[in-house]
Amino acid sequence: MFSKEGKAKDVATPRICDVVWHDGQFIDWNDARVHVMSHVLHYGSSIFEGIRCYATKDGPAIFRLKEHMQRFLNSAKIYRMDHQWKLDDLCNASIDLVNRSGLEQCYIRPILFRSLDEARPAFGVNPFPNPLACYIGAWDWGKYLGDEAIEKGVDVCVSTWNRLTPNSMPAMAKSGANYMNSQLIKMEALLNGFAEGIALDDRGYVSEGSGENIFVVSGGIVLTPPLSSSILPGITRDSVIQICHELGITVKERTIQRAALYVADELFFSGTAAEITPIRSVDRITVGTGGRGEVTERIQSAFFDVTKGERKAPGDWLTYVKASKNSQPGSNGQTERVKGVTPSSNSRTEPVLKYQTAATAID
Ligand SMILES: Cc1ncc(COP(=O)(O)O)c(C=O)c1O
């Protein structure tokens, strides 16, 4: 029925952490299973995060852990998921997981979903009778859009599918159900020979890729769609904005027309999985010189230096998982355990800080 010609590119997953954090305990990978009648499988009732942990000379360091976990809590709040987990519980569980995994670098996947109470099963859309379950897994994940993409860029298309409308599915929640829309965008792109698709919002303005935010470079100025264009408030997007400020590059949030993509000097995606990936063509129209542009390269290089712990980040962005290791350059060298909660603790203490995850105000 479907053409098999699409160049489906998926990255190999060489190593997976053999334990999974589940509601305060570490369980075996093989035991991390759900019943097929779980609410989430039928009605898409999950929220999740995607977080990268980078290899640095001081051991693995998790990138913007607190901001990701705050977005996780925000997503749960939007969907009225009344769970017990605090920011520090989730951060410390992630640190413990990476430590236990022995992985030098990995991708961390927290997920909270509506499960099934087998003693009192409920099968309706109403999610309230279904218990919540929270898990965090980790695996080693390579370059999301392919190894060459970071340097050479990717060929993309504008999708025939629009992004979610703000009053139907909130794009600012990272919910599993939103990714049915992402899958339509991604499958269409792959089957037509593109690496990724860019969706427009319901008004026809540029929104984002199936799993990435987008940036336009035009006349030396960096532009990105605002949250009102139905985008996920990307943590990498926020990092790019802050890096631009540091590099003295003007960056603005603006509604962007589709045609602006074709005439841009440079385009790039940002995202935890895609990191900073240049876009070399849109709908087979070459962007700029058809490779990684100069501004993109400056931002990308600063970003990777920060993730490697080789450049001071604009904020406290790296959480080093090894207790004895120093924090990022220029910091006080404290260990990164959040609030000093002990490993695998079930502590329910209040988070000290509220982390800002919405886009940095840039206007
Ligand atoms: C739809 C969508 N937009 C944007 C992003 C980028 O967000 P972040 O930089 O927080 O990973 C992602 C990835 O999580 C995504 O799935």
The ligand as a Gaussian input file, in Angstrom:
#p B3LYP/6-31G(d) Opt

LIG

0 1
 C        7.628000      18.741000      18.064000
 C        8.925000      19.156000      18.669000
 N        9.308000      20.427000      18.572000
 C       10.471000      20.855000      19.095000
 C       11.318000      19.973000      19.756000
 C       12.592000      20.481000      20.338000
 O       12.492000      20.558000      21.747000
 P       13.755000      20.359000      22.653000
 O       14.791000      21.298000      22.166000
 O       13.288000      20.689000      24.021000
 O       14.181000      18.950000      22.531000
 C       10.951000      18.631000      19.879000
 C       11.811000      17.684000      20.580000
 O       11.573000      17.376000      21.706000
 C        9.723000      18.216000      19.331000
 O        9.348000      16.941000      19.419000

